[in-house]
Amino acid sequence: MLQLSLSPQNGMPLVDQIVAGVSAQIDDHVLRPGARLPPIRKLAEAHGISRFTVVEAYDRLVARGFLLSRRGAGFYVAPRKSELGIRAEAVPEISKAIDTAWLMRSALTAGPDKLRASAGWLPPSWMEQAELCRQLRSMLRNDALQLTEYGPPQGFEPLRQYLPYRLGEAGIGAQSAQILLTLGATQALDLVARHLLRRDDVVFVDDPGYFTLFGNLRLHGVKLIGIPWTTDGPDANELERLAAAHKPKVYFTQSLLHNPTGASLTPATAFRILQCAERHDFRIVEDDTYSDFHAGAATRLATLDQLKRVIYISSFSKTLSGNLRVGYVAASLEIIEALTDIKVLSMLATPSAGEELAYRMLTEGHYRKHLERTRTRLAEASVRSVRMLERLGLQPFTPPTGGMFMWVRLPGMEDSAEFAAQAAAENIFLTPGSLFRPQNQASPCIRLNVAYASDLRLERFLKRTLAA
């Protein structure tokens, strides 16, 4: 029998609440194949909501393969295997990917009054808006700027020739031919997934880890297995055990200032990860998006491996501009050629204007100065945020060492989802810990961004809600 708990104060539209509730009960076998759902009018009256809301929810569930619509008879739970032969368990994975996209849309379109306490980016006021505009005006005065033609398949050549210098500073040897420019790290990860993965492949990911990546991988129909994170990086013992049992194709991970824990990889753990990958023959995709916030000595898998088994990805979206969407992949020549072909087939080329703007910021010294200022601000914000947590009797998973994120366990609860819903009702954006887990498992943690976390609105909310 269908039982739903709907609330206008949940922070999620009622249609999405119905879809999530029904699909979860189907996944948990509470609703069996062939079971009839309540008629539209009856469900609407029971919850005091519009019939149009129920109609839209049922239509979405039909489109996603959870329900069957029988003319004149109502809606029924669909069989777990479709006539097309698609595995039934792949359907909820797609649903989870859509749920992730909905949350990202909510974060990106939030009004100026909303406190983005869990945002994955810096406040706009911290960024180099004025210098970016100045450089853009200079580019527009240059007759050589090409705005009417497609860019080169591998991206803006001067930037590709400059990036080996930056990689060399990190101890990674690469030629410009081994670099492909992309629309941020997100497109880079997608291109790699398209090249390396096929439906039903086993893929390792960080647990907790980057939820947008999880949503993308679900769209590819692969099986996600989480590798627990410690304060030293991935749990090497668990990685070895799971690799022996599941034979993964790829391991997607972040080495520095990990999202969401803020921890960084240690040399000893890095060696064990590479040894495990060699023994069990899987590739490693290293997402290094946040490393420019790290000022001290750092350990990267790509430095130790030199792009033999490791595919290295980075981006300037978090440090320079999320709007420009400039990222890149560094890998072996063979892999870069394959990724370039996929890029051309899927979108022809990336915009050269944004890549040239990033190149100017990098090569004229503005980027380095911006990073120095940003690191100082993050360090100061981290101190304020940790003090705020201490006043509430909380502490982060690991003390911040330069990045944006703190992973905070909330006492007395198993799942922070309801807590995040309460925050949304007060115009505070918090991402629940379950979102950062590969199967959306319950988590008592939340991710906080130190650039926003010292806001008094957050402290007052945490103090009042935790006390209650």
PLY file of the C-alpha trace (Angstrom):
ply
format ascii 1.0
element vertex 468
property float x
property float y
property float z
element edge 467
property int vertex1
property int vertex2
end_header
0.00 0.00 0.00
1.34 3.41 -0.96
2.23 5.70 1.94
3.63 9.15 1.28
4.84 11.93 3.55
4.51 15.22 1.68
5.40 18.65 2.99
5.36 22.06 1.25
8.18 23.07 3.63
10.43 20.25 2.48
12.37 22.45 0.06
11.64 19.99 -2.78
8.66 20.51 -5.14
5.66 18.30 -4.33
5.93 16.58 -7.71
9.51 15.55 -6.92
8.50 14.37 -3.44
5.84 12.08 -4.94
8.25 10.74 -7.58
10.95 10.10 -4.97
8.52 8.47 -2.53
6.90 6.14 -5.06
10.17 5.14 -6.74
11.79 4.41 -3.36
8.91 2.12 -2.35
9.17 0.31 -5.68
12.94 -0.09 -5.26
12.45 -1.42 -1.72
9.77 -3.86 -2.97
7.11 -2.27 -0.78
5.16 -1.82 -4.01
5.33 -4.98 -6.12
5.04 -5.26 -9.93
1.39 -5.14 -10.92
0.27 -3.25 -7.80
-2.30 -0.54 -8.53
-1.56 2.97 -7.31
-4.27 5.18 -5.77
-6.42 7.03 -8.33
-5.29 10.57 -9.07
-8.26 12.25 -7.35
-8.04 10.05 -4.28
-4.31 10.70 -3.78
-4.79 14.44 -4.31
-7.61 14.62 -1.77
-5.71 12.53 0.79
-2.81 14.99 0.81
-4.70 18.20 0.08
-2.84 18.87 -3.16
-3.77 19.63 -6.75
-4.73 16.78 -9.08
-2.41 18.33 -11.66
0.49 17.75 -9.26
-0.37 14.04 -9.03
-0.84 13.78 -12.81
2.61 15.26 -13.45
4.23 12.95 -10.86
2.57 9.84 -12.31
3.58 10.89 -15.84
7.22 11.23 -14.76
7.13 7.80 -13.11
5.73 6.30 -16.33
8.46 8.03 -18.37
11.16 6.64 -16.07
9.83 3.08 -16.25
8.42 2.76 -12.73
4.72 2.75 -13.68
2.45 1.60 -16.50
-0.59 3.62 -17.51
-3.64 1.57 -18.53
-6.36 3.59 -20.19
-9.51 3.59 -18.04
-7.89 1.37 -15.38
-5.29 3.60 -13.71
-1.58 3.33 -12.95
0.27 0.12 -12.05
3.81 -0.73 -10.95
5.77 -1.79 -14.03
7.64 -5.10 -14.32
11.27 -4.82 -13.28
12.50 -5.77 -16.76
11.34 -3.92 -19.84
10.62 -5.43 -23.23
13.75 -3.71 -24.52
15.91 -5.86 -22.29
17.29 -2.94 -20.25
18.21 -4.05 -16.76
15.53 -2.90 -14.33
18.05 -1.84 -11.71
19.41 0.75 -14.15
16.15 2.73 -13.94
16.49 4.00 -10.35
20.11 4.88 -11.11
18.89 7.25 -13.83
16.34 8.62 -11.38
19.08 9.36 -8.87
21.07 11.15 -11.55
18.02 13.32 -12.26
17.59 14.03 -8.54
21.20 15.25 -8.45
20.59 17.49 -11.44
17.52 18.95 -9.72
19.58 19.84 -6.65
22.32 21.42 -8.76
19.74 23.53 -10.58
18.36 24.65 -7.22
21.83 25.70 -6.04
22.77 27.50 -9.25
19.48 29.41 -9.52
19.15 30.35 -5.84
18.36 33.99 -5.18
20.87 36.44 -3.71
19.27 36.19 -0.26
19.93 32.45 0.02
22.92 31.47 2.15
24.87 28.93 0.09
26.50 27.31 3.11
27.27 24.13 1.14
28.19 25.69 -2.19
30.96 24.13 -4.23
32.38 27.47 -5.33
33.72 30.71 -3.92
31.59 33.85 -3.42
31.46 35.99 -6.59
32.95 38.91 -4.63
36.15 36.88 -4.16
36.72 36.49 -7.90
38.64 38.73 -10.32
35.62 40.22 -12.09
37.26 43.59 -12.84
40.45 42.08 -14.28
38.51 39.57 -16.36
36.47 42.41 -17.84
39.62 44.41 -18.56
41.22 41.48 -20.35
38.04 40.83 -22.30
37.91 44.45 -23.50
41.53 44.16 -24.59
40.71 40.99 -26.54
37.77 42.69 -28.27
40.07 45.48 -29.49
42.32 42.87 -31.07
41.34 42.16 -34.67
42.95 38.72 -34.41
40.25 37.52 -32.01
38.18 34.88 -33.81
34.50 34.91 -32.85
33.00 33.50 -36.05
34.94 30.25 -36.49
35.11 26.99 -34.57
38.12 26.60 -32.31
40.76 23.89 -32.82
39.62 20.39 -31.80
42.12 20.14 -28.92
41.56 23.74 -27.83
43.33 27.13 -27.91
46.91 26.31 -28.91
48.78 28.90 -26.77
47.03 27.66 -23.62
47.82 24.05 -24.49
51.47 25.00 -24.98
51.52 26.79 -21.62
49.91 24.04 -19.55
52.93 21.67 -19.68
54.81 24.36 -17.77
52.15 24.36 -15.04
52.11 20.57 -14.96
55.90 20.59 -14.73
55.66 22.69 -11.56
53.65 19.80 -10.10
56.24 17.28 -11.29
54.08 15.94 -14.12
55.86 15.58 -17.46
53.62 16.25 -20.47
53.75 17.70 -23.97
51.09 19.99 -25.45
49.95 17.09 -27.65
49.04 15.22 -24.45
46.57 17.93 -23.39
42.94 18.38 -24.42
40.98 21.49 -23.38
37.41 20.89 -22.18
34.38 22.69 -20.79
35.57 22.44 -17.21
36.41 19.26 -15.34
32.83 18.08 -15.76
33.17 17.60 -19.52
36.62 16.09 -19.08
35.19 13.45 -16.73
32.35 12.76 -19.14
34.69 12.31 -22.11
36.84 9.87 -20.14
33.76 7.91 -19.06
32.53 7.70 -22.66
35.91 6.40 -23.80
36.68 3.89 -21.07
33.34 2.62 -19.80
30.53 0.43 -21.03
27.23 -0.49 -19.38
27.65 -2.82 -16.37
31.35 -2.02 -15.91
32.45 -1.77 -12.29
33.72 1.68 -11.35
35.32 2.75 -8.07
34.60 6.21 -6.70
35.38 8.05 -3.48
32.95 7.55 -0.58
32.06 10.29 0.16
32.81 11.91 -3.17
31.81 14.21 -6.01
28.05 13.77 -6.48
27.88 15.34 -9.97
30.32 12.68 -11.15
28.10 9.99 -9.58
25.09 11.30 -11.48
27.01 11.32 -14.74
28.30 7.78 -14.24
24.78 6.53 -13.50
23.73 7.83 -16.91
26.40 5.53 -18.38
24.79 2.54 -16.65
27.88 1.45 -14.72
28.02 -0.10 -11.24
29.42 2.30 -8.62
31.38 1.01 -5.64
32.61 3.44 -3.02
36.11 3.48 -1.54
35.95 4.92 1.99
38.01 8.04 2.59
40.25 8.55 5.60
42.22 11.59 6.70
45.15 10.19 4.64
43.15 9.59 1.47
41.37 6.45 0.22
41.41 3.46 2.56
44.16 1.42 0.86
43.23 -1.84 2.61
39.61 -1.57 1.52
40.68 -0.61 -2.01
42.77 -3.77 -2.25
39.98 -5.97 -0.92
37.33 -4.52 -3.23
39.63 -4.57 -6.26
40.27 -8.28 -5.78
36.56 -8.96 -5.44
35.14 -6.75 -8.21
37.85 -6.16 -10.84
37.09 -2.47 -11.51
37.65 -0.78 -14.85
38.43 2.68 -13.46
38.87 4.46 -10.14
37.79 8.13 -10.12
39.34 10.02 -7.22
40.52 13.42 -5.95
43.95 13.66 -4.33
44.17 17.21 -2.97
41.65 19.12 -0.85
39.14 16.38 -1.49
35.49 17.24 -2.07
33.72 16.99 0.38
36.09 15.99 3.23
38.88 18.55 2.65
41.52 15.84 3.25
44.57 15.28 1.03
46.44 12.20 -0.12
49.62 11.19 1.72
52.67 9.75 -0.11
52.36 6.35 1.55
48.71 5.99 0.55
49.47 7.18 -2.99
52.08 4.44 -3.50
49.66 1.77 -2.28
46.91 3.00 -4.64
49.22 2.83 -7.65
50.48 -0.62 -6.65
46.88 -1.83 -6.32
46.00 -0.42 -9.75
48.98 -2.22 -11.25
48.12 -5.55 -9.62
44.46 -5.46 -10.64
44.90 -3.60 -13.95
42.56 -0.65 -13.60
43.03 2.96 -14.62
42.93 5.93 -12.27
41.27 9.24 -13.14
42.67 11.96 -10.88
40.47 15.05 -10.56
42.74 17.84 -9.33
40.28 20.73 -9.56
40.94 22.19 -6.10
44.71 21.79 -5.88
45.55 25.42 -6.70
44.16 26.36 -3.30
46.85 24.13 -1.72
49.98 26.19 -1.03
52.30 23.59 0.48
53.94 20.37 -0.67
51.48 18.03 -2.34
51.25 14.42 -3.46
49.58 13.66 -6.78
49.09 10.25 -8.34
49.94 11.66 -11.77
53.30 12.89 -10.48
54.24 9.41 -9.30
52.80 7.65 -12.35
53.72 10.17 -15.10
50.46 9.63 -17.03
51.02 5.95 -17.74
48.04 4.56 -15.83
46.71 7.84 -14.44
44.53 10.28 -16.42
44.88 13.76 -14.96
42.04 16.31 -14.98
41.96 19.89 -13.75
39.98 23.08 -14.24
40.00 26.83 -13.65
36.26 26.94 -12.88
36.69 27.05 -9.10
39.69 29.36 -9.04
39.17 31.75 -11.95
35.63 31.65 -13.34
32.82 29.13 -13.38
31.30 30.95 -16.34
34.30 30.49 -18.67
34.22 26.69 -18.22
37.89 26.09 -19.01
39.30 22.71 -18.00
41.67 20.13 -19.41
42.75 16.49 -19.54
46.38 15.33 -19.57
47.02 11.72 -20.54
48.94 9.49 -22.94
48.90 10.44 -26.62
46.69 7.47 -27.45
44.04 8.45 -24.92
44.10 12.14 -25.87
43.54 11.23 -29.53
40.53 9.11 -28.58
39.10 11.80 -26.29
39.57 14.43 -29.01
37.53 12.33 -31.42
34.73 12.01 -28.86
34.85 15.75 -28.19
34.55 16.53 -31.91
31.66 14.11 -32.36
29.78 15.38 -29.31
30.32 19.16 -29.57
32.86 19.93 -32.35
35.01 22.32 -30.29
35.25 24.40 -27.14
35.01 28.22 -27.31
38.45 29.70 -27.93
37.53 33.12 -26.51
37.16 31.78 -22.97
40.33 29.75 -23.32
42.26 32.80 -24.53
40.93 34.82 -21.60
42.13 32.16 -19.17
45.49 32.09 -20.95
45.92 35.84 -20.51
45.10 35.66 -16.81
47.60 32.83 -16.35
50.50 34.24 -18.33
50.30 37.90 -17.27
50.62 37.16 -13.57
47.05 37.99 -12.52
46.14 34.39 -11.73
49.08 33.83 -9.38
48.31 37.04 -7.45
44.64 36.10 -7.29
45.54 32.69 -5.86
47.73 34.27 -3.17
44.89 36.54 -2.07
42.36 33.70 -2.21
44.53 31.35 -0.14
44.84 34.04 2.53
41.09 34.61 2.58
40.39 30.87 2.76
42.83 30.47 5.65
41.13 33.29 7.56
37.67 31.95 6.76
38.74 28.46 7.91
39.77 29.80 11.32
36.44 31.56 11.74
34.49 28.49 10.62
36.32 26.10 12.93
35.75 28.47 15.86
32.05 28.57 15.01
31.90 24.78 15.04
33.76 24.65 18.35
31.19 26.96 19.93
28.53 24.43 18.91
30.51 21.41 20.08
31.21 20.24 16.52
34.41 19.53 14.65
35.31 18.85 11.00
36.42 15.46 9.66
39.88 16.96 9.25
41.11 20.50 10.01
41.02 22.70 6.86
44.41 22.98 5.16
43.65 25.53 2.49
40.57 24.34 0.66
36.91 25.29 0.74
35.30 22.31 2.40
34.63 20.96 5.86
32.87 17.62 6.34
30.92 17.85 9.58
29.14 15.08 11.44
25.89 16.11 13.13
25.37 14.42 16.52
22.28 12.40 17.33
21.15 11.67 13.78
21.65 8.96 11.18
20.57 10.97 8.14
21.10 14.69 7.57
18.50 14.91 4.78
15.72 16.19 7.04
18.16 18.63 8.60
18.97 20.01 5.14
15.25 20.32 4.41
14.79 22.38 7.56
17.66 24.63 6.49
16.09 25.10 3.04
12.90 26.31 4.70
15.00 29.07 6.28
16.69 29.99 2.99
19.95 28.21 3.85
21.36 25.82 1.24
22.89 22.72 2.86
23.71 19.53 0.98
22.98 16.37 2.99
25.74 13.79 3.31
23.72 11.14 1.46
24.18 13.10 -1.76
27.94 12.52 -1.59
27.63 8.74 -1.25
27.64 6.46 -4.31
24.26 4.85 -3.58
22.83 7.85 -1.72
23.19 5.94 1.54
22.11 7.76 4.68
24.79 9.94 6.25
24.87 12.06 9.42
27.26 14.55 7.76
26.92 17.80 5.86
29.39 19.66 3.67
30.18 23.25 4.64
32.03 25.85 2.56
34.31 27.92 4.81
33.76 30.99 2.64
30.11 31.01 3.75
30.14 29.02 7.00
30.95 31.88 9.38
27.70 33.67 8.47
25.69 34.25 11.66
22.53 32.91 10.01
24.13 29.47 9.77
25.42 29.47 13.35
22.03 30.51 14.72
20.27 27.84 12.68
22.72 25.12 13.74
22.53 26.11 17.40
18.73 26.21 17.50
18.13 23.08 15.41
20.75 20.89 17.08
19.49 21.90 20.53
15.97 20.88 19.52
0 1
1 2
2 3
3 4
4 5
5 6
6 7
7 8
8 9
9 10
10 11
11 12
12 13
13 14
14 15
15 16
16 17
17 18
18 19
19 20
20 21
21 22
22 23
23 24
24 25
25 26
26 27
27 28
28 29
29 30
30 31
31 32
32 33
33 34
34 35
35 36
36 37
37 38
38 39
39 40
40 41
41 42
42 43
43 44
44 45
45 46
46 47
47 48
48 49
49 50
50 51
51 52
52 53
53 54
54 55
55 56
56 57
57 58
58 59
59 60
60 61
61 62
62 63
63 64
64 65
65 66
66 67
67 68
68 69
69 70
70 71
71 72
72 73
73 74
74 75
75 76
76 77
77 78
78 79
79 80
80 81
81 82
82 83
83 84
84 85
85 86
86 87
87 88
88 89
89 90
90 91
91 92
92 93
93 94
94 95
95 96
96 97
97 98
98 99
99 100
100 101
101 102
102 103
103 104
104 105
105 106
106 107
107 108
108 109
109 110
110 111
111 112
112 113
113 114
114 115
115 116
116 117
117 118
118 119
119 120
120 121
121 122
122 123
123 124
124 125
125 126
126 127
127 128
128 129
129 130
130 131
131 132
132 133
133 134
134 135
135 136
136 137
137 138
138 139
139 140
140 141
141 142
142 143
143 144
144 145
145 146
146 147
147 148
148 149
149 150
150 151
151 152
152 153
153 154
154 155
155 156
156 157
157 158
158 159
159 160
160 161
161 162
162 163
163 164
164 165
165 166
166 167
167 168
168 169
169 170
170 171
171 172
172 173
173 174
174 175
175 176
176 177
177 178
178 179
179 180
180 181
181 182
182 183
183 184
184 185
185 186
186 187
187 188
188 189
189 190
190 191
191 192
192 193
193 194
194 195
195 196
196 197
197 198
198 199
199 200
200 201
201 202
202 203
203 204
204 205
205 206
206 207
207 208
208 209
209 210
210 211
211 212
212 213
213 214
214 215
215 216
216 217
217 218
218 219
219 220
220 221
221 222
222 223
223 224
224 225
225 226
226 227
227 228
228 229
229 230
230 231
231 232
232 233
233 234
234 235
235 236
236 237
237 238
238 239
239 240
240 241
241 242
242 243
243 244
244 245
245 246
246 247
247 248
248 249
249 250
250 251
251 252
252 253
253 254
254 255
255 256
256 257
257 258
258 259
259 260
260 261
261 262
262 263
263 264
264 265
265 266
266 267
267 268
268 269
269 270
270 271
271 272
272 273
273 274
274 275
275 276
276 277
277 278
278 279
279 280
280 281
281 282
282 283
283 284
284 285
285 286
286 287
287 288
288 289
289 290
290 291
291 292
292 293
293 294
294 295
295 296
296 297
297 298
298 299
299 300
300 301
301 302
302 303
303 304
304 305
305 306
306 307
307 308
308 309
309 310
310 311
311 312
312 313
313 314
314 315
315 316
316 317
317 318
318 319
319 320
320 321
321 322
322 323
323 324
324 325
325 326
326 327
327 328
328 329
329 330
330 331
331 332
332 333
333 334
334 335
335 336
336 337
337 338
338 339
339 340
340 341
341 342
342 343
343 344
344 345
345 346
346 347
347 348
348 349
349 350
350 351
351 352
352 353
353 354
354 355
355 356
356 357
357 358
358 359
359 360
360 361
361 362
362 363
363 364
364 365
365 366
366 367
367 368
368 369
369 370
370 371
371 372
372 373
373 374
374 375
375 376
376 377
377 378
378 379
379 380
380 381
381 382
382 383
383 384
384 385
385 386
386 387
387 388
388 389
389 390
390 391
391 392
392 393
393 394
394 395
395 396
396 397
397 398
398 399
399 400
400 401
401 402
402 403
403 404
404 405
405 406
406 407
407 408
408 409
409 410
410 411
411 412
412 413
413 414
414 415
415 416
416 417
417 418
418 419
419 420
420 421
421 422
422 423
423 424
424 425
425 426
426 427
427 428
428 429
429 430
430 431
431 432
432 433
433 434
434 435
435 436
436 437
437 438
438 439
439 440
440 441
441 442
442 443
443 444
444 445
445 446
446 447
447 448
448 449
449 450
450 451
451 452
452 453
453 454
454 455
455 456
456 457
457 458
458 459
459 460
460 461
461 462
462 463
463 464
464 465
465 466
466 467
